[in-house]
Amino acid sequence: MGPAGARNWTLRRNLRTPSLWTEEYSTPTWMDFLRLNHRLTATDKEVGDRLNALHDGDHPPEPELSIERGTGAIRGRTQPITRISRP
């Protein structure tokens, strides 16, 4: 299940490093991303803790944040799409 309110949720496994998994999802706006990540339920937090327990690195995984902008012609006002990737 993807994060509540997020779009295009994917979970990918790296073929060269099979122990590396990447979760990625997008939200329509930055405010939606902030709202999504500040309204976690107790179950959401528990799942996050369980996933972090599977991590075997020296430090906890760090999310990578980016803002996506389309490459087509810009007409009128455009809104960036916020995408988060969790290695």
ChimeraX commands (.cxc) that place a marker at each C-alpha (Angstrom):
marker #1 position 0.00,0.00,0.00 radius 0.5
marker #1 position 1.33,3.45,-0.90 radius 0.5
marker #1 position 1.28,6.48,1.37 radius 0.5
marker #1 position -2.25,7.82,1.83 radius 0.5
marker #1 position -2.92,10.63,-0.62 radius 0.5
marker #1 position 0.18,9.96,-2.71 radius 0.5
marker #1 position 0.16,9.12,-6.40 radius 0.5
marker #1 position 2.18,6.75,-8.57 radius 0.5
marker #1 position 3.61,4.75,-5.66 radius 0.5
marker #1 position 6.31,2.28,-6.69 radius 0.5
marker #1 position 8.66,-0.08,-4.93 radius 0.5
marker #1 position 11.74,-1.05,-6.96 radius 0.5
marker #1 position 14.54,-3.53,-6.34 radius 0.5
marker #1 position 17.98,-2.72,-7.72 radius 0.5
marker #1 position 19.06,-5.52,-10.06 radius 0.5
marker #1 position 22.78,-4.99,-9.47 radius 0.5
marker #1 position 22.39,-4.65,-5.70 radius 0.5
marker #1 position 19.37,-6.82,-4.82 radius 0.5
marker #1 position 19.45,-5.73,-1.19 radius 0.5
marker #1 position 18.71,-2.14,-2.28 radius 0.5
marker #1 position 15.04,-1.26,-2.50 radius 0.5
marker #1 position 13.64,2.15,-3.46 radius 0.5
marker #1 position 10.18,3.41,-2.60 radius 0.5
marker #1 position 8.95,6.32,-4.69 radius 0.5
marker #1 position 5.73,8.31,-4.75 radius 0.5
marker #1 position 4.57,11.74,-5.80 radius 0.5
marker #1 position 2.15,14.33,-4.48 radius 0.5
marker #1 position 0.50,17.06,-6.54 radius 0.5
marker #1 position 1.97,19.93,-4.48 radius 0.5
marker #1 position 4.58,20.57,-1.81 radius 0.5
marker #1 position 1.83,21.40,0.69 radius 0.5
marker #1 position 0.22,18.00,0.00 radius 0.5
marker #1 position 3.58,16.35,0.68 radius 0.5
marker #1 position 3.93,18.21,3.99 radius 0.5
marker #1 position 0.37,17.37,5.01 radius 0.5
marker #1 position 0.88,13.71,4.06 radius 0.5
marker #1 position 4.03,13.38,6.16 radius 0.5
marker #1 position 2.70,15.19,9.20 radius 0.5
marker #1 position -0.51,13.20,9.61 radius 0.5
marker #1 position 0.95,9.75,10.20 radius 0.5
marker #1 position -1.16,7.35,12.20 radius 0.5
marker #1 position 0.21,5.06,14.90 radius 0.5
marker #1 position 0.05,2.22,12.37 radius 0.5
marker #1 position 2.01,4.29,9.81 radius 0.5
marker #1 position 4.71,4.93,12.41 radius 0.5
marker #1 position 4.81,1.25,13.38 radius 0.5
marker #1 position 5.23,0.18,9.75 radius 0.5
marker #1 position 8.01,2.77,9.32 radius 0.5
marker #1 position 9.78,1.44,12.41 radius 0.5
marker #1 position 9.49,-2.14,11.13 radius 0.5
marker #1 position 10.87,-1.14,7.73 radius 0.5
marker #1 position 13.76,0.76,9.32 radius 0.5
marker #1 position 14.57,-2.35,11.37 radius 0.5
marker #1 position 15.21,-4.18,8.06 radius 0.5
marker #1 position 17.85,-1.62,7.08 radius 0.5
marker #1 position 21.39,-2.95,7.51 radius 0.5
marker #1 position 23.37,0.26,6.98 radius 0.5
marker #1 position 25.26,2.23,9.61 radius 0.5
marker #1 position 22.78,5.11,9.44 radius 0.5
marker #1 position 19.02,5.17,8.88 radius 0.5
marker #1 position 17.81,5.67,5.30 radius 0.5
marker #1 position 17.53,9.31,4.26 radius 0.5
marker #1 position 14.73,10.41,1.94 radius 0.5
marker #1 position 15.68,12.16,-1.28 radius 0.5
marker #1 position 13.34,15.00,-2.18 radius 0.5
marker #1 position 12.97,16.46,-5.65 radius 0.5
marker #1 position 10.57,18.64,-7.56 radius 0.5
marker #1 position 9.64,17.54,-11.04 radius 0.5
marker #1 position 8.84,19.94,-13.84 radius 0.5
marker #1 position 7.50,18.89,-17.21 radius 0.5
marker #1 position 9.63,19.50,-20.27 radius 0.5
marker #1 position 6.77,20.46,-22.59 radius 0.5
marker #1 position 5.81,23.97,-23.62 radius 0.5
marker #1 position 4.70,26.09,-20.68 radius 0.5
marker #1 position 1.30,27.67,-21.16 radius 0.5
marker #1 position -0.25,29.50,-18.28 radius 0.5
marker #1 position 0.52,28.62,-14.71 radius 0.5
marker #1 position 2.08,25.23,-13.97 radius 0.5
marker #1 position 2.35,23.47,-10.64 radius 0.5
marker #1 position 5.41,21.37,-9.80 radius 0.5
marker #1 position 4.98,17.74,-8.76 radius 0.5
marker #1 position 6.80,16.75,-5.60 radius 0.5
marker #1 position 8.40,13.32,-5.73 radius 0.5
marker #1 position 10.07,11.51,-2.86 radius 0.5
marker #1 position 12.34,8.55,-3.19 radius 0.5
marker #1 position 13.36,6.46,-0.20 radius 0.5
marker #1 position 16.37,4.24,-0.86 radius 0.5
marker link #1:1,2 radius 0.2
marker link #1:2,3 radius 0.2
marker link #1:3,4 radius 0.2
marker link #1:4,5 radius 0.2
marker link #1:5,6 radius 0.2
marker link #1:6,7 radius 0.2
marker link #1:7,8 radius 0.2
marker link #1:8,9 radius 0.2
marker link #1:9,10 radius 0.2
marker link #1:10,11 radius 0.2
marker link #1:11,12 radius 0.2
marker link #1:12,13 radius 0.2
marker link #1:13,14 radius 0.2
marker link #1:14,15 radius 0.2
marker link #1:15,16 radius 0.2
marker link #1:16,17 radius 0.2
marker link #1:17,18 radius 0.2
marker link #1:18,19 radius 0.2
marker link #1:19,20 radius 0.2
marker link #1:20,21 radius 0.2
marker link #1:21,22 radius 0.2
marker link #1:22,23 radius 0.2
marker link #1:23,24 radius 0.2
marker link #1:24,25 radius 0.2
marker link #1:25,26 radius 0.2
marker link #1:26,27 radius 0.2
marker link #1:27,28 radius 0.2
marker link #1:28,29 radius 0.2
marker link #1:29,30 radius 0.2
marker link #1:30,31 radius 0.2
marker link #1:31,32 radius 0.2
marker link #1:32,33 radius 0.2
marker link #1:33,34 radius 0.2
marker link #1:34,35 radius 0.2
marker link #1:35,36 radius 0.2
marker link #1:36,37 radius 0.2
marker link #1:37,38 radius 0.2
marker link #1:38,39 radius 0.2
marker link #1:39,40 radius 0.2
marker link #1:40,41 radius 0.2
marker link #1:41,42 radius 0.2
marker link #1:42,43 radius 0.2
marker link #1:43,44 radius 0.2
marker link #1:44,45 radius 0.2
marker link #1:45,46 radius 0.2
marker link #1:46,47 radius 0.2
marker link #1:47,48 radius 0.2
marker link #1:48,49 radius 0.2
marker link #1:49,50 radius 0.2
marker link #1:50,51 radius 0.2
marker link #1:51,52 radius 0.2
marker link #1:52,53 radius 0.2
marker link #1:53,54 radius 0.2
marker link #1:54,55 radius 0.2
marker link #1:55,56 radius 0.2
marker link #1:56,57 radius 0.2
marker link #1:57,58 radius 0.2
marker link #1:58,59 radius 0.2
marker link #1:59,60 radius 0.2
marker link #1:60,61 radius 0.2
marker link #1:61,62 radius 0.2
marker link #1:62,63 radius 0.2
marker link #1:63,64 radius 0.2
marker link #1:64,65 radius 0.2
marker link #1:65,66 radius 0.2
marker link #1:66,67 radius 0.2
marker link #1:67,68 radius 0.2
marker link #1:68,69 radius 0.2
marker link #1:69,70 radius 0.2
marker link #1:70,71 radius 0.2
marker link #1:71,72 radius 0.2
marker link #1:72,73 radius 0.2
marker link #1:73,74 radius 0.2
marker link #1:74,75 radius 0.2
marker link #1:75,76 radius 0.2
marker link #1:76,77 radius 0.2
marker link #1:77,78 radius 0.2
marker link #1:78,79 radius 0.2
marker link #1:79,80 radius 0.2
marker link #1:80,81 radius 0.2
marker link #1:81,82 radius 0.2
marker link #1:82,83 radius 0.2
marker link #1:83,84 radius 0.2
marker link #1:84,85 radius 0.2
marker link #1:85,86 radius 0.2
marker link #1:86,87 radius 0.2
view
